[in-house]
Amino acid sequence: MSDNVVVCIVKPAVALQLGDAKTDTSRPGVSVIDVTFPQCQAVKVQEISFKNYYTAFLKVRLLRRNPSNKEGASKWVTCLRSHRLMPNPHTEGGSQDYFSIYRQQMLIEPDDVTSIRFILQQPSSTWLNFTLEDIKIHQCVSEDSERDIPPWFSHLTPVDQPPNLHGLPDPQTVSSSIQQMWALTEVMQTHQTAAPIGRFDVDGCYDVNLLSYT
Amino acid sequence: MAEKRRSGVAAILSDSKPAKPDTDEEFLSQLGVGVLLRGALLKLVEARSEDPIGFLADHFSNLASESENGAAGCGDGEKDKATQEQRLARALWHLKLAHHSQRSAFNNNVRIAYELLMQGGPRRGGGGGVRGRIYTEMLRSLCCEGEVSESTAAPLLRRIQCHDHEAVPFELFRQGVLTCVVFSDYVRTSRSLYIVVRPSPEAQAQRALCQAVLGALRDALDTSQCADSARYLEASAKIAPCRLAKAMASAYKPRGGLGGSVMDPKEFEGAAAALFIARVRVLS
C-alpha cells in the first residue's frame, strides 16, 4: 500500500481567528490544515491516512477540478462531514490513534483532486493543542495486473476440438506415466545434498607452503 | 507370547506356581527370546514380505552371521573378502525391506546398512565413512537388483561412484542409495511407458511419437526455478493429458508402417534415462 503514496505539501495548521488577531488571543478549538500537490497535479485519491493528536472531530473538503471543463473553476466539495475521531473529546480515547479514510467512505468521488482541506475541531478545554500528524494521501493503483500472469496460464483452457486420437496411445495413461517419472526425478533432485566428498582437498585446504621451489 | 512373558514375571515373583510352566517361562525370559521374536515380527510387519518364512529365515541367518563375525576378529585376506561379501549381501537385504516412499522406514534401513558396512575394516577405512570400493559395489548391486541393465546404469554410476580409497560419509551414502532405487523405479516406469506408446506387442513404437512424449517430459523437467508451488503448477500444465494428446496428434504419421522410422525399447530407455541422469549432481 505504501508504494502509491503521493508526494504532498502539508501546510502548518491555522487556527480559526475570531475578531482581531492582536487583541483576542483565544483558542477557538478549530484549526485548518491545507494539503496541496506539487506541480498542481490532479490526484485520484484511494485513501487518506494520518495519525491523530487530540483532534475530536474532522471534516474533509476537496478542491476538485471541474471534470467537464478542465480550464473551468475548481469547486470545493465536502467529502467527509464531522467524522468523530475521539469518542469522548475530554478523555484520552482515540487521541493518538492511526486513522484511514477510504474512497468508499467519502460522500463524493475523490477524482481530479488538486487540494485537500482538513478542518479540525476540539471542543474540550482539556486539550489546548491538537493537530493531525503524518498525513499520507494514497492514490488509486492502475489496473495493469495482467503482466503478472505467467505465459503458460493461457494454455490451460482446453482445446475446443479434441484432436483425432485414432491409432494414438491413450493420453491419460501416457500422462500418468510421465507424471510418475517427473515426480521420481523431483524426489532425486530434492534429496541431493551439497556435501562434498573432499576429493580434491589437501588436508582440507590448499596450503601455499606445500609447494616447493625445486 | 505377551501373556506368557507376563505370567513368567509373575512366576519369578511368586513361589506358588505349578512346576512345568515355571521352568519353561523362566528359561525363555533368561535367554531374551521374547525380545528376539518381537524384533523379528516388527521387521516382518515393516517389510510386508509375501514370503514370511523365507523372510524370517533370512533375518535369523543375518543375525546369526552378525554375532559370529562380532566374535571373530580380523582374519586373513580370503576370510575377509568372504565376510565383506556377506556384509554387502546383508546390507542389500536391509535396503530392500522398505520402498523409498516409506520415508522413515527407508531411512532406518539405510542407517542400519551404513553401520553394517562401516564394520568392515575400521582401521583401513578413511576417517568416518564407508570405503569407496564397497560403496560403489553397493550402488552397482542396487541397480542390478532393480533390473536396470549395466549399460543404462553406467552413466549414472560414473557420476556418483567413489574411488576405492575415499571415505563416504552418511549423507552421501544415503543420497547415493536413494538415487539408485529411485532410478530403478524410473527405468521401470519408462519401460511401461514404451509399452503404452507402441501400437502392438509385436511392433515397435514410432520414433516421432517417442520423441514427442520424451520432449514433453524434458519440458516439464526444465521448468524455471521459481517458487515451488508455481513450478509444480507449470510442470503439471505441460504434461496434462490434453497437451500430450495435442503433441502426439501433431507428431503421429498414420502411414508410418513402412516408411516411418521406429525406436526400439533399448533406445527409448536410454533416452529416458539420460533425462534423469543429466540432473544428477556429479560427485566431487
Interface residues (C-beta under 8 A of the other chain):
Chain A: P150 W152 H155 L156 P158 V159 P162 P163 N164 L165 G167 L168 P169 D170 P171 Q172 T173 V174 S175 S177 I178 Q179 Q180 M181 W182 L184 T185 V187 M188 Q189 H191 Q192 T193 A195 P196 I197 R199 F200
Chain B: H100 C162 H163 E166 A167 V168 P169 E171 L172 R174 Q175 L178 T179 V182 F183 D185 Y186 T189 S190 S192 L193 V196 V197 P199 L209 V213 A216 L217 A220 L221 A230 E234 A235 S236 A237 K238 I239 A240 P241 C242 R243 L244 A245 K246 M248 A249 S250 Y252 P254 A272 L275 F276 R279 V280 R281 L283 S284
